[in-house]
Each structure stands twice: as C-alpha cells, then as structure tokens.
Amino acid sequence: MLTEHTIEVRVRYQETDAQGRVHHANYITYFELARTEMLRAGGFNYKRMEAEGLLLVVRDVEVRYHLPSEFDDLLLVTVKTLKAKGARIELVYEIRRDDELVVEGRTILACISREGKPTRIPEVLRVD
C-alpha cells in the first residue's frame, strides 16, 4: 500500500458558505477524496473489499483550521499513513494552497464486518 499520496482539489462554488469561504465540513470530504485516491493509486480496490463484506469506517476525525480557502482555489491535499495494523488505520492530512498550510487533520479508520464486528484489515493495507 502507498503510505503517502497527494491530489489536487479545485474548490467548487457549492462548497462555499455565505461568507464565500469553504464550509468547514468540506475539508473532511477532501480528506476522504485523498484517502480513496491513495488506495486506488496503490492498486487497492475498496469497492471489491466492501463487496467481500469488509468496511472501513471513520472512528475519529480531528481538523485544525489555519487559513480560509475560497471558490476556485487550487488545493493540494496530502494524506500519509502513520499506522495500519490490527483493525485500525491512522492517517494524517495536510491541505495547502501554494506554500500556505490551510488545514491539517487526522483520522482513525476501523475495519469492520457488515455486522459491525471489528475485523483485521487486509494484509495489503498493513503498515507498521
């Protein structure tokens, strides 16, 4: 599995709030986009994993906001895997506009069965 990946996100108008800035909840969506694309770039098929009965769910999320971003900004979203073993995956994120740190965050994902039982993550996703 890749342990780091960066994507570009162009802020869409509908992602902004009444003040013309990206609504705070959209940064979590950007985290998810980067995480999903990292898995895809590493050759992992998340859709197939779900079809086989394993799900990755967000257990914890932390977001620290540094600067606002606005419609049409081009953001670089970087995700790094810190740990992936047992039933947990811990990731950190940075969102930048040019050289400016806009947002940083962290998520912990849990691997569960369709019945909600914690399950070891697939071998291909493990990182110590």
MIMARDO-725435 format. One record per residue (C-alpha): x, y, z. Coordinates in pm, 1 decimal. Example, Ala and Ser with C-alpha at 12.3 -4.5 7.8 and 13.67 -1.06 7.14 Angstrom:
2
<r X="1230.0" Y="-450.0" Z="780.0"/>
<r X="1367.0" Y="-106.0" Z="714.0"/>
***
This chain:
128
<r X="0.0" Y="0.0" Z="0.0"/>
<r X="115.7" Y="353.3" Z="-65.6"/>
<r X="187.0" Y="542.4" Z="254.8"/>
<r X="161.9" Y="893.9" Z="108.1"/>
<r X="-39.0" Y="1048.2" Z="-172.3"/>
<r X="-130.3" Y="1398.7" Z="-291.9"/>
<r X="-427.5" Y="1507.9" Z="-500.2"/>
<r X="-543.1" Y="1842.8" Z="-635.6"/>
<r X="-887.6" Y="1975.0" Z="-547.1"/>
<r X="-1034.5" Y="2282.3" Z="-716.2"/>
<r X="-1283.6" Y="2442.8" Z="-476.7"/>
<r X="-1630.6" Y="2437.0" Z="-630.6"/>
<r X="-1880.0" Y="2717.2" Z="-569.4"/>
<r X="-2128.6" Y="2490.1" Z="-389.3"/>
<r X="-1859.9" Y="2404.6" Z="-131.3"/>
<r X="-1853.0" Y="2761.9" Z="-2.9"/>
<r X="-2065.8" Y="2919.8" Z="267.2"/>
<r X="-2241.1" Y="3257.5" Z="289.7"/>
<r X="-1905.4" Y="3426.4" Z="359.2"/>
<r X="-1762.2" Y="3288.1" Z="34.2"/>
<r X="-1524.5" Y="3050.6" Z="209.9"/>
<r X="-1507.4" Y="2672.3" Z="203.6"/>
<r X="-1753.4" Y="2538.2" Z="459.5"/>
<r X="-1558.1" Y="2365.3" Z="735.4"/>
<r X="-1722.5" Y="2023.9" Z="679.2"/>
<r X="-1595.5" Y="2007.1" Z="320.3"/>
<r X="-1238.2" Y="1965.3" Z="437.8"/>
<r X="-1335.6" Y="1624.8" Z="578.6"/>
<r X="-1467.8" Y="1537.1" Z="232.8"/>
<r X="-1131.4" Y="1641.5" Z="86.4"/>
<r X="-962.8" Y="1407.4" Z="337.5"/>
<r X="-1182.3" Y="1123.0" Z="213.2"/>
<r X="-1109.0" Y="1201.1" Z="-151.4"/>
<r X="-734.3" Y="1189.3" Z="-86.5"/>
<r X="-761.9" Y="868.4" Z="116.8"/>
<r X="-968.6" Y="691.9" Z="-150.7"/>
<r X="-735.1" Y="804.1" Z="-429.0"/>
<r X="-431.8" Y="684.6" Z="-230.0"/>
<r X="-587.3" Y="338.2" Z="-207.1"/>
<r X="-669.5" Y="341.7" Z="-578.8"/>
<r X="-320.0" Y="461.5" Z="-675.4"/>
<r X="-174.1" Y="177.5" Z="-468.2"/>
<r X="-378.0" Y="-76.0" Z="-663.1"/>
<r X="-629.6" Y="-142.7" Z="-386.5"/>
<r X="-993.6" Y="-197.2" Z="-482.0"/>
<r X="-1206.7" Y="-60.3" Z="-197.3"/>
<r X="-1529.7" Y="-141.8" Z="-379.5"/>
<r X="-1428.5" Y="-508.7" Z="-403.2"/>
<r X="-1335.7" Y="-512.8" Z="-32.9"/>
<r X="-1685.9" Y="-386.6" Z="52.6"/>
<r X="-1841.3" Y="-648.1" Z="-177.8"/>
<r X="-1646.7" Y="-909.3" Z="21.0"/>
<r X="-1802.9" Y="-779.5" Z="343.3"/>
<r X="-1533.0" Y="-554.8" Z="492.5"/>
<r X="-1589.6" Y="-184.9" Z="558.3"/>
<r X="-1357.9" Y="97.0" Z="662.8"/>
<r X="-1543.7" Y="339.8" Z="887.3"/>
<r X="-1422.3" Y="665.0" Z="1040.8"/>
<r X="-1381.3" Y="619.3" Z="1414.5"/>
<r X="-1214.0" Y="951.5" Z="1493.9"/>
<r X="-1155.9" Y="1270.6" Z="1299.9"/>
<r X="-962.6" Y="1581.1" Z="1400.6"/>
<r X="-935.5" Y="1900.6" Z="1198.8"/>
<r X="-725.4" Y="2209.3" Z="1266.2"/>
<r X="-807.9" Y="2512.9" Z="1052.7"/>
<r X="-528.8" Y="2760.6" Z="976.8"/>
<r X="-641.2" Y="2969.7" Z="678.8"/>
<r X="-963.3" Y="3001.5" Z="479.7"/>
<r X="-993.5" Y="2893.4" Z="119.5"/>
<r X="-1238.8" Y="3020.8" Z="-138.2"/>
<r X="-1413.4" Y="2931.4" Z="-460.9"/>
<r X="-1169.9" Y="2836.7" Z="-740.0"/>
<r X="-868.3" Y="2793.3" Z="-510.0"/>
<r X="-649.6" Y="2501.5" Z="-613.4"/>
<r X="-570.5" Y="2296.0" Z="-305.5"/>
<r X="-317.0" Y="2018.2" Z="-262.6"/>
<r X="-442.1" Y="1750.5" Z="-25.1"/>
<r X="-175.2" Y="1514.8" Z="109.2"/>
<r X="-256.0" Y="1204.0" Z="310.6"/>
<r X="3.4" Y="996.5" Z="497.5"/>
<r X="-48.6" Y="661.9" Z="666.4"/>
<r X="105.3" Y="655.6" Z="1013.4"/>
<r X="-6.6" Y="306.3" Z="1116.5"/>
<r X="-223.2" Y="34.7" Z="969.2"/>
<r X="-241.4" Y="-282.9" Z="1171.2"/>
<r X="-496.0" Y="-485.7" Z="1361.9"/>
<r X="-834.0" Y="-333.8" Z="1281.8"/>
<r X="-713.5" Y="31.0" Z="1266.0"/>
<r X="-563.1" Y="269.5" Z="1014.9"/>
<r X="-428.5" Y="604.4" Z="1135.5"/>
<r X="-380.5" Y="879.9" Z="877.5"/>
<r X="-273.6" Y="1244.3" Z="881.0"/>
<r X="-361.3" Y="1512.0" Z="625.7"/>
<r X="-233.9" Y="1848.2" Z="508.5"/>
<r X="-422.7" Y="2079.1" Z="279.5"/>
<r X="-215.5" Y="2352.6" Z="119.0"/>
<r X="-273.4" Y="2638.9" Z="-119.8"/>
<r X="62.0" Y="2701.8" Z="-281.0"/>
<r X="301.5" Y="2709.0" Z="17.3"/>
<r X="36.3" Y="2800.6" Z="274.7"/>
<r X="-95.4" Y="2544.6" Z="520.9"/>
<r X="-474.4" Y="2578.0" Z="512.4"/>
<r X="-588.8" Y="2276.0" Z="714.5"/>
<r X="-434.0" Y="1977.1" Z="886.6"/>
<r X="-611.1" Y="1675.9" Z="1024.6"/>
<r X="-608.0" Y="1317.3" Z="1139.8"/>
<r X="-843.3" Y="1022.5" Z="1108.2"/>
<r X="-857.1" Y="678.1" Z="1256.9"/>
<r X="-1041.3" Y="422.0" Z="1048.0"/>
<r X="-1177.5" Y="96.6" Z="1184.6"/>
<r X="-1218.0" Y="-214.4" Z="973.0"/>
<r X="-1547.8" Y="-387.5" Z="1047.0"/>
<r X="-1761.6" Y="-663.7" Z="904.9"/>
<r X="-2107.5" Y="-584.7" Z="765.6"/>
<r X="-2238.9" Y="-695.5" Z="1104.8"/>
<r X="-2031.2" Y="-424.4" Z="1275.4"/>
<r X="-1770.4" Y="-656.5" Z="1426.4"/>
<r X="-1409.2" Y="-525.5" Z="1432.4"/>
<r X="-1202.2" Y="-719.3" Z="1178.8"/>
<r X="-832.9" Y="-718.4" Z="1089.8"/>
<r X="-752.5" Y="-500.8" Z="792.6"/>
<r X="-648.2" Y="-685.6" Z="477.7"/>
<r X="-275.9" Y="-770.3" Z="463.4"/>
<r X="-223.3" Y="-542.4" Z="162.3"/>
<r X="-321.5" Y="-238.7" Z="375.3"/>
<r X="-95.9" Y="-307.7" Z="674.4"/>
<r X="177.2" Y="-58.5" Z="763.2"/>
<r X="382.3" Y="-73.5" Z="1084.3"/>
***
